[in-house]
Amino acid sequence: MQAPTLAGAPTGRRTKWLFLLLWIGLMVVVSPLAGKLGDAENNDASSWLPHSAESTKVMNLTDEFPGAGNELAAVVYARTGPLAAADRAAAQRDRVAFARYDVRHAVPAALASKDGRALLLQVQLPTAANGDNQAVIDDVGRIRDTVVAHAPPGLRVKVTGPAAIDADTSDAFSGIDSVLLYAAAGVVALLLLLIYRSPVLWLLPLVSAAVASEVSQGVVYLLVRHAGFVVNGQTQGVLTVLVFGAATDYALLLIARYREELHRRADRHEAMAIALRRAGPAIIASSATVILGLLCLLAAHLSSNHDLGPVCAVGVGCALLVMTTLLPALLVVCGRWVFWPFRPHAGAVPRDERGVWPRIASGVGRRHRVLAGASIVLLAVLALGLIVMKNGVPADKAFRTKLDAFTGQQLLAEHYPAGQSDPAVVTTTTAAERTVLETVRETPGVASVLPVRRHGGTTQIQAVLTSDATDGTPAARTIQRLRLAVHSVPNAHALVGGTTAVTMDVRDAWSHDRRVVIPLVLLIVFSVLALILRSLVAPLVLIATVGLSFVGSLGLSTFLFQHVFGFAGVDDPVVLFGFLFLVALGVDYNIFLM
């Protein structure tokens, strides 16, 4: 079929109604599926980790143990002076009450601190296999209500441990998908209002973007159910923002072309067909570049990144399909009046040709060398912010307000080894258990070893670390020493996991993904541009412009994050995702200009 026929299909006098009916029918089918995507999320730690990571292997081994899949809630009772009898009685009442939540149905006796000023109850809470921790959140909330009701005056009681940290983190992120959806829609609506200055026109791209988002979520849900795709909370949030952003890009280009043609032609159907035929190649080339860039994430080690690529590629594909079929049909159905109060009339001189942009374009053409040099200098100055960049944000500093679980962790560390509530996990063959156990005990940074567990020829050893923070440098060094020590035990097949090990493996995976994905994206983008432009020099120039934009924006963001907003550093995903989306989407605008 020829290109004109394809371009005219969504804009014909009869076929436009057919396309609208098709999209309405598709939405009826897809919307219920899109609503199920949240329930299909897998937020279990194993869905984020590399499959080959040592901590992942430990998780897989420990999942085979009876009672596996639980999370520990640590309840700390402390006074500035010696504990009173009433304090011990309160802890005992709580211990009995907590039995209804603990998978063992009998909470172990409270552990007294050496200074006599604290007690510690450790409650094992059941978790869901898919990482849905709503039950844990509810149990932690009930435990907190119980300790507040029973605590004598002057006794500090805090709930911490992995269960409490997960519960508080989930609470901090509750409703984030809705927030991202409304924020993305709001930003798009504001931009469209400012650009078009029409009380009506902005609705059509916004509705189309919302349809693209809904369709993409429905398609992704089907892929999760039938093709083995894995999505988590991060995936869905990125998908929403990306689809709205890409859809808006395509809408802006198409509507600009359509408006130009309306000034040249009286027939709006013909105007849209020509606009779609002229804008279509740029939109398709742009979306293909973004999709291929996203698919580079398939080379990532981190499972969450590996699965994010194809999911977001589906989203961009849906945005392309909607904005080249549904949006043209809507615009043609509505007619010229949607541009009110600046309706384009055939034969009239477009306002854009008499506005500020032609003057800017003329100025750039006259002083291109000066402006190019000034832009390069400005971006280079902004990039200086990278000098002070701190990569990674400690968990207790990742939120604007301090979570109660981290306050509890500080209280625990004042009276017990800091790793008491979240020990490292060592697995080994039962035959080598004694040797590995002694090796763990002798490793610097290990405060104590909890009673071992055995199952099917495998022994699990829990090592309490002395380090304050599970994601801190001292804890990471202890894990490194542990791994070196136990790996050297002959025939032990020993592995080291736990929260600190997970953090280390995730950071190593981020480092690998940056080293591999960023060059791969550059290669793919260069190849696509070379094919489109039939040149080897022009693609290098275009990539250089978006590359400079990336380092400049990252440098400015680093300065603002660390020295204006007071964040502890830049989180690991920022560099890779910032590069991927800024470069892949930034090339869009270069393609549109060519």
C-alpha positions in Angstrom: 0.0 0.0 0.0 1.3 3.4 -0.9 2.3 6.0 1.7 -0.5 8.5 0.7 -3.1 5.8 1.2 -1.7 4.9 4.6 -1.5 8.6 5.6 -5.1 9.2 4.5 -6.6 6.2 6.2 -7.1 7.8 9.7 -8.2 11.1 8.1 -10.7 10.0 5.4 -14.3 11.2 5.5 -15.6 7.8 6.4 -12.5 6.0 7.7 -11.9 8.5 10.5 -15.1 7.2 12.1 -13.9 3.7 11.7 -10.6 4.5 13.4 -12.5 6.1 16.3 -14.7 3.1 16.7 -11.8 0.8 16.6 -10.0 2.7 19.4 -13.2 2.9 21.5 -13.6 -0.9 21.1 -9.9 -1.5 22.0 -10.2 0.7 25.1 -13.2 -1.4 26.2 -11.1 -4.5 26.0 -7.8 -3.1 27.3 -8.9 -0.9 30.2 -9.8 -3.8 32.5 -6.4 -5.4 31.7 -4.5 -2.1 32.4 -6.2 -2.0 35.8 -4.7 -5.4 36.7 -1.1 -4.4 36.0 -0.6 -3.1 39.5 -1.6 -6.5 40.9 0.8 -8.2 38.6 3.8 -6.3 39.9 6.6 -8.4 41.5 8.4 -6.3 44.1 10.3 -9.1 45.6 14.1 -8.4 45.9 14.8 -11.3 43.5 12.9 -9.4 40.7 15.5 -6.6 40.9 18.7 -8.5 41.4 20.9 -10.1 38.7 20.1 -13.8 38.4 23.9 -14.5 38.7 24.5 -12.4 41.8 25.7 -14.2 44.9 23.0 -12.7 47.1 20.3 -14.0 44.6 21.7 -17.5 44.9 21.5 -17.2 48.7 17.9 -16.1 48.4 17.1 -19.1 46.2 18.7 -21.5 48.7 17.1 -20.0 51.8 13.7 -20.0 50.1 13.8 -23.8 50.3 14.1 -23.7 54.1 10.9 -24.3 56.2 9.4 -21.0 57.2 11.3 -19.1 54.5 10.0 -15.8 53.1 9.6 -14.1 56.4 10.7 -10.6 57.4 12.0 -9.7 60.8 10.4 -6.9 62.9 12.7 -5.8 65.8 11.0 -4.1 68.8 13.5 -2.1 70.9 12.6 -1.1 74.5 15.1 1.4 76.0 15.6 3.8 78.8 18.4 6.3 79.6 18.8 4.4 82.9 18.3 0.8 84.1 15.1 -0.8 83.0 12.3 -1.0 85.6 10.1 -4.0 86.4 7.2 -2.3 84.6 9.3 -2.1 81.5 10.0 -5.8 81.5 6.4 -6.6 82.2 5.3 -4.4 79.2 7.8 -6.3 77.0 6.4 -9.6 78.2 2.8 -8.5 77.5 3.8 -7.4 74.0 5.6 -10.7 73.4 2.4 -12.6 74.1 0.4 -10.3 71.9 2.9 -10.6 69.0 2.4 -14.3 68.9 -0.6 -13.8 66.7 1.6 -12.2 64.0 4.7 -14.4 64.3 4.9 -17.4 62.0 6.5 -19.4 64.8 3.4 -18.6 67.0 5.8 -18.1 69.9 8.0 -15.0 70.0 11.4 -15.8 71.6 12.1 -14.2 75.0 13.3 -10.7 75.0 17.1 -10.2 74.6 18.6 -8.0 77.3 21.4 -5.6 76.3 24.7 -5.8 78.1 24.2 -2.3 79.6 20.9 -3.3 81.2 19.1 -0.4 79.6 17.3 -2.2 76.7 15.3 -5.2 75.6 14.8 -6.6 72.1 11.9 -8.7 70.8 12.3 -10.2 67.4 9.1 -11.1 65.5 9.1 -13.0 62.2 6.3 -11.8 60.0 5.0 -13.8 57.0 5.4 -12.2 53.5 3.8 -12.8 50.1 5.7 -14.7 47.4 5.2 -11.9 44.9 6.7 -9.3 47.1 3.3 -7.7 48.0 4.0 -6.6 51.5 0.6 -5.2 52.5 0.2 -7.9 55.1 3.6 -6.9 56.6 2.6 -3.2 56.5 -0.6 -4.1 58.4 1.3 -6.3 61.0 3.9 -3.6 61.6 1.2 -1.0 62.2 -0.6 -3.3 64.7 2.7 -4.0 66.5 3.3 -0.2 66.8 -0.2 0.3 68.1 0.4 -2.4 70.7 3.7 -1.2 72.0 2.4 2.4 72.4 -0.6 1.1 74.4 1.6 -0.9 76.8 4.6 1.3 77.2 5.2 2.8 80.7 6.0 6.5 81.0 9.6 7.3 80.0 10.2 4.0 78.1 11.3 4.5 74.5 9.9 1.9 72.2 10.6 1.7 68.5 9.9 -0.9 65.8 12.7 -1.4 63.3 14.3 -4.3 61.3 13.7 -5.2 57.6 9.9 -5.5 58.0 9.5 -2.1 59.6 11.8 -0.5 57.0 9.9 -2.1 54.2 6.6 -1.0 55.7 7.7 2.6 56.2 9.2 2.7 52.7 6.0 1.4 51.1 4.1 4.0 53.1 6.4 6.7 51.8 5.8 5.5 48.2 2.1 4.8 48.6 0.0 6.3 45.7 3.2 7.1 43.7 1.7 5.6 40.5 -1.3 8.0 40.7 0.9 10.9 41.6 3.1 10.2 38.6 0.1 9.8 36.3 -1.5 13.1 37.5 1.8 14.9 37.4 2.6 13.7 33.9 -0.9 14.6 32.7 -0.7 18.0 34.5 2.7 18.9 33.0 1.5 17.9 29.5 -1.7 19.9 29.9 0.2 23.0 31.0 2.7 22.8 28.2 -0.1 22.3 25.6 -2.0 25.3 27.0 1.1 27.5 26.9 2.0 26.3 23.4 -1.4 26.4 21.7 -3.1 29.1 23.8 -6.4 27.4 23.1 -8.9 26.2 25.7 -9.9 23.2 23.6 -7.0 22.0 21.5 -4.8 20.7 24.4 -7.5 18.2 25.3 -7.1 16.1 22.2 -3.3 15.3 22.6 -3.9 14.8 26.3 -6.7 12.3 25.8 -4.7 10.6 23.1 -1.7 10.3 25.5 -3.9 8.9 28.2 -5.2 6.3 25.7 -1.7 5.4 24.8 -0.8 5.0 28.5 -3.8 2.8 29.1 -3.2 0.7 26.0 0.5 0.2 26.9 -0.4 -0.9 30.4 -2.9 -3.4 29.1 -0.4 -4.8 26.5 2.3 -5.0 29.2 -0.1 -6.9 31.5 -0.7 -9.5 28.8 3.0 -9.8 28.3 3.5 -10.3 32.0 0.9 -13.0 32.1 1.7 -14.9 28.9 5.3 -14.0 27.9 7.1 -14.0 31.3 7.7 -10.3 31.5 8.5 -9.0 35.0 7.3 -5.6 36.2 7.7 -3.8 39.5 6.7 -0.5 41.0 9.6 1.3 39.2 8.7 -0.1 35.8 5.1 1.1 36.0 6.1 4.6 37.1 8.7 5.0 34.3 6.3 3.6 31.7 3.6 6.2 32.6 6.0 9.2 32.4 7.7 7.9 29.2 4.5 7.3 27.3 3.1 10.7 28.1 6.4 12.4 27.2 6.8 10.5 23.9 3.1 10.9 22.9 3.3 14.7 23.5 6.5 14.9 21.4 4.7 13.2 18.4 1.6 15.3 18.9 3.5 18.6 18.9 5.2 17.8 15.6 2.0 16.5 13.9 -0.2 19.4 15.0 2.4 21.9 13.9 2.4 20.3 10.4 -1.4 20.1 10.4 -1.7 23.8 11.2 0.7 24.7 8.4 -1.4 22.7 5.9 -4.7 24.2 7.2 -3.3 27.6 6.1 -2.7 26.2 2.6 -5.8 24.1 2.1 -9.5 24.5 2.6 -10.1 20.7 3.0 -9.0 19.7 6.5 -9.0 16.0 5.5 -6.5 16.7 2.8 -4.5 18.9 5.1 -4.2 16.2 7.7 -3.3 13.5 5.2 -0.4 15.7 3.9 0.6 16.6 7.4 0.7 13.0 8.5 2.6 12.0 5.4 5.2 14.7 6.0 5.5 14.3 9.8 5.2 10.6 9.8 8.7 9.6 8.7 10.3 11.9 11.4 7.9 10.5 14.0 8.6 6.9 13.0 12.4 7.5 12.9 12.2 9.2 16.3 10.2 6.4 17.9 12.4 3.7 16.3 15.5 5.4 17.8 13.9 5.5 21.3 12.7 1.9 21.0 16.1 0.6 20.0 17.7 2.6 22.7 15.4 1.2 25.3 16.1 -2.4 24.0 19.7 -1.8 24.8 18.7 -2.4 28.4 18.4 -6.1 27.5 22.2 -6.1 28.0 21.8 -5.0 31.6 22.7 -7.3 34.5 20.2 -5.8 36.9 16.9 -7.7 36.4 14.8 -4.5 37.0 16.8 -2.7 34.2 16.7 -5.8 31.9 13.0 -6.0 32.1 12.4 -2.3 31.9 13.7 -2.0 28.4 11.2 -4.1 26.5 8.3 -2.8 28.7 9.1 0.8 27.9 9.7 -0.1 24.2 6.1 -1.4 24.1 5.0 1.9 25.6 6.7 4.0 23.0 5.3 1.8 20.3 1.8 2.3 21.6 2.4 6.1 21.8 3.5 6.0 18.1 0.4 4.0 17.1 -2.1 6.2 18.9 -0.6 9.5 17.9 -0.5 8.6 14.2 -4.1 7.1 14.0 -6.3 8.2 16.9 -5.1 11.8 17.2 -5.4 12.6 13.5 -8.9 11.2 13.4 -9.9 13.3 16.5 -8.4 16.4 15.0 -10.2 15.9 11.7 -13.5 15.1 13.3 -13.4 18.2 15.5 -12.3 20.5 12.6 -10.7 23.9 12.7 -12.6 25.3 15.6 -10.4 23.4 18.1 -7.7 26.0 17.4 -9.9 28.8 18.7 -9.2 31.6 19.3 -6.4 31.3 16.7 -8.2 29.4 14.0 -6.1 28.7 10.9 -7.8 29.9 7.7 -6.8 28.8 4.2 -4.8 31.4 2.5 -4.0 33.4 5.6 -0.4 34.1 6.8 0.4 31.8 9.7 1.0 33.7 13.0 4.1 31.6 13.5 5.7 33.2 10.5 5.2 36.6 12.1 6.1 35.7 15.7 9.1 35.4 17.9 10.3 32.0 16.6 11.1 33.2 13.1 13.1 36.1 14.6 15.0 33.6 16.9 15.7 31.3 13.9 16.9 34.2 11.9 19.2 35.3 14.7 20.6 31.8 15.1 21.3 31.7 11.4 23.2 35.0 11.5 25.2 34.3 14.6 25.5 30.5 14.6 29.2 30.4 15.5 28.9 32.7 18.4 25.8 31.0 19.8 27.3 27.5 19.3 30.4 28.5 21.1 28.4 30.1 24.0 26.2 27.1 24.3 29.2 24.8 24.5 30.9 27.0 27.2 27.7 27.1 29.2 27.1 23.4 29.1 30.8 22.8 30.0 30.5 25.1 33.0 27.3 23.3 34.1 29.1 20.0 33.8 31.6 21.1 36.4 29.0 20.0 39.0 30.0 16.4 38.2 33.3 17.1 40.1 31.4 17.0 43.4 29.0 14.2 42.5 28.5 11.5 45.2 27.2 8.4 43.6 24.6 6.5 45.8 22.3 7.6 48.6 22.2 5.7 52.0 18.8 4.2 52.7 18.3 6.3 55.8 18.9 9.5 53.8 16.8 8.7 50.8 13.7 10.4 52.2 13.0 14.1 53.0 11.8 13.1 56.5 13.4 10.4 58.7 11.4 7.2 58.7 10.5 5.8 62.1 12.2 2.5 61.4 15.6 4.2 60.9 15.1 6.1 64.2 14.5 2.6 65.7 17.7 1.3 64.1 19.7 4.1 65.7 18.1 3.3 69.1 19.0 -0.4 68.6 22.6 0.4 67.7 23.0 2.3 71.0 22.5 -0.9 73.0 23.2 -3.9 70.6 25.4 -4.7 67.7 24.0 -2.6 64.9 23.4 -5.7 62.6 21.3 -7.5 65.3 18.1 -6.9 63.5 19.3 -7.7 60.0 22.2 -10.2 60.0 24.2 -11.4 57.0 23.3 -14.8 55.7 25.9 -17.5 54.9 25.0 -20.7 53.2 27.2 -23.8 53.0 27.1 -27.5 52.7 26.3 -29.2 56.0 29.5 -31.3 55.7 31.6 -28.1 55.8 29.4 -26.4 58.4 31.9 -26.5 61.3 34.8 -25.0 59.3 32.6 -22.3 57.7 31.1 -21.5 61.1 34.5 -20.9 62.7 35.6 -18.9 59.6 32.6 -16.6 60.0 33.2 -16.1 63.7 36.8 -15.2 63.1 36.0 -12.6 60.4 36.6 -9.0 61.6 33.4 -7.1 61.7 31.3 -10.0 62.8 29.9 -9.5 66.3 28.2 -12.8 66.8 26.7 -15.8 65.1 23.0 -16.9 65.6 22.0 -20.6 65.9 22.4 -22.4 62.5 19.5 -23.8 60.5 19.8 -27.0 58.3 17.8 -28.3 55.4 18.5 -30.8 52.7 22.2 -30.8 53.1 22.5 -27.0 53.3 23.3 -25.0 56.4 22.3 -21.4 56.9 24.5 -19.3 59.2 23.3 -15.8 60.3 26.2 -13.4 61.2 25.4 -10.3 63.2 27.6 -7.4 62.0 29.0 -4.6 64.1 28.4 -1.9 61.4 25.8 0.8 62.0 24.2 0.8 58.6 23.6 -2.3 56.4 24.3 -0.2 53.3 27.3 1.6 54.7 31.0 1.2 53.7 32.0 -0.6 56.9 29.3 -3.3 56.4 30.2 -3.7 52.8 33.9 -4.3 53.8 32.8 -6.9 56.3 30.8 -8.7 53.6 33.8 -8.6 51.3 36.0 -10.1 54.0 33.3 -12.7 54.7 33.1 -13.7 51.0 36.8 -14.0 50.6 37.1 -16.1 53.8 34.2 -18.6 53.2 35.0 -19.0 49.5 38.4 -20.3 50.5 36.9 -23.2 52.5 37.3 -26.4 50.4 34.1 -28.1 49.2 31.9 -25.7 51.2 30.3 -24.0 48.2 29.7 -21.2 50.7 27.8 -18.1 49.6 27.2 -14.8 51.5 23.9 -12.9 51.2 21.6 -10.7 53.3 20.7 -7.0 53.0 24.3 -5.7 52.8 25.3 -8.2 50.2 22.2 -7.4 48.2 23.1 -3.7 48.3 26.6 -4.5 47.1 25.5 -6.7 44.3 23.0 -4.1 43.2 25.6 -1.4 43.1 28.0 -3.7 41.2 25.2 -4.3 38.7 24.5 -0.6 38.2 28.2 -0.1 37.6 28.2 -2.8 34.9 25.0 -1.5 33.3 26.4 2.0 33.0 29.6 0.7 31.4 27.7 -1.6 28.9 24.4 0.1 28.1 25.7 3.7 27.6 28.2 2.8 24.8 25.6 0.5 23.3 23.0 3.2 23.2 25.4 5.6 21.5 26.2 3.0 18.9 22.6 2.2 18.2 21.6 5.9 18.0 24.6 6.6 15.7 23.6 3.7 13.4 20.0 4.8 13.2 20.9 8.4 12.4 23.5 7.3 9.8 20.7 5.3 8.0 18.2 8.2 8.2 20.6 11.0 7.3 22.9 8.9 4.9 25.9 10.5 6.5 28.6 9.6 9.0 29.5 13.2 10.1 26.0 14.6 10.8 25.1 11.8 13.3 28.3 12.5 15.3 27.3 16.2 15.5 23.8 15.4 16.7 25.0 12.9 19.3 27.6 15.4 20.5 24.8 18.0 21.1 22.7 15.6 23.2 25.8 14.3 24.9 26.8 17.9 26.0 23.2 18.5 27.1 23.4 15.3 29.2 26.6 16.2 31.1 25.5 19.8 31.5 22.1 18.8 32.9 23.6 16.1 35.2 26.2 18.5 36.5 23.5 21.1 37.3 21.3 18.5 38.9 24.1 17.2 41.0 24.9 20.7 42.3 21.2 21.4 43.1 20.6 18.0 44.7 23.7 18.1 47.0 24.2 21.7 47.7 20.8 23.3 47.4 18.3 20.6 48.4 20.7 18.9 50.7 20.5 15.3 49.4 23.4 13.0 50.4 24.2 12.2 46.8 22.8 11.1 43.4 21.0 7.8 43.4 22.4 5.0 41.1 19.6 5.0 38.5 19.9 8.7 37.8 23.0 8.5 35.6 21.8 5.6 33.4 18.2 6.5 33.1 19.1 10.2 32.7 21.4 9.3 29.9 19.1 6.9 28.2 16.0 9.1 28.2 17.8 12.4 27.5 19.9 11.0 24.6 17.2 8.8 23.1 14.5 11.4 23.4 16.9 14.3 22.8 17.7 12.9 19.4 13.9 13.2 18.7 14.2 17.0 18.5 17.3 16.7 16.3 15.5 14.4 13.9 12.5 16.8 13.9 14.8 19.7 13.0 16.6 17.9 10.2 
